[in-house]
Amino acid sequence: MNEGRFADYGRPRRVDGGLRARSTRGAIGVSWWSRRFLEVLESFALGTRLTRGRAYARAGQVVRLDVHPGRVDAVVQGSRPRPYEVRVAFPPFPADLWARIETELAAQAFFSARLLAGDLPAELEELLATVGAPLFPAAVTDLAQHCSCPDAAVPCKHLAATFYLLAEAFDADPFALLHWRGRSRPDLLARLRELRGTATGSVGESPEATDAGPSAAGASAADPAARGTADRSSGGGASLPAAGAARVLTGLPTAPLAETVDRFWLPPVPLPDRPPSLASRPDLLLRQLGAPAPAIGGPGLAERLRQAYRQLGE
């Protein structure tokens, strides 16, 4: 009986060519989105499970990791001959919500430019929260976790190892996080280009209608065929909202500048309030990095730093 238990829960079998975490010590995660993801997980007070999982991730025990819309599949080698199957499900955003997200992103040149450049701005989390699309789980129950190992703990060390490798996958490709939430990089960027191009084309043609003069406008109003042609040329048939500065500049070409100068410095869209930051202990960084070497400041340095962090936090 004891030998069987030791075989089940002994040291993990060594893996050749496994996915090994790039970080060899301290915290895992470089970008704001991967650190935020792990910060949320660590706020769930999962204790030593994450610590054991981090050791698994650094030892290369994760054999495979695949990100799909709404789920992450992984294979993790434990102590048994057959690796364990791991799955982490997080419901993706529905199609109508993604359509709203894409419209909001395309309406602000800042987000479109950063995303098209392959970057996730930190303000993205805030924008998604305002439309009811949280980028990260708010509670551990938001994640449906499954592992084929006999450990009843959730998450087990195999799930925890998957979390850490997933964070590094987000570091390597930030769009993997959005793919997990239901939209692939090619689809998202293509939609943003489409929305931005349509909005820019409709705005760019309005000065031509102004330059045509009052007589042309009158003819368009009197002649339905001419009016239909004008609507098609100006993009009037499109149902997409004006993007970026066009929300404020709409109507300006048809009025004297002196009458509209008070609107010139208005922001293109209302600026949302920043959401409250996640509450965490002042010594969170120290707990993640571990105690410094005794040669650096003596054996009591970690405790002195911890007390200093607490005083600064107060």
Secondary structure by P-SEA (a helix, b strand, c coil): caaaaaaacccccccccccccccccccccccaaaaaaaaaaaaacccaaaaaaaaaaaaccccbbbbccccccccccccccbbbbbbbbcccccaaaaaaaaaaaaacaaaaaaaaacccccaaaaaaaaacccccccccccccccccccccccccaaaaaaaaaaaaaaaaccaaaaaaacccaaaaaaaaaaaaaaaaaaaaaaaaaaaccaaaaaaaaacaaaaaaaaaaaccccccccccccccccccccccccccccccccccccccccccccccccaaaaaaaccccccccccaaaaaaaaaaaaaac
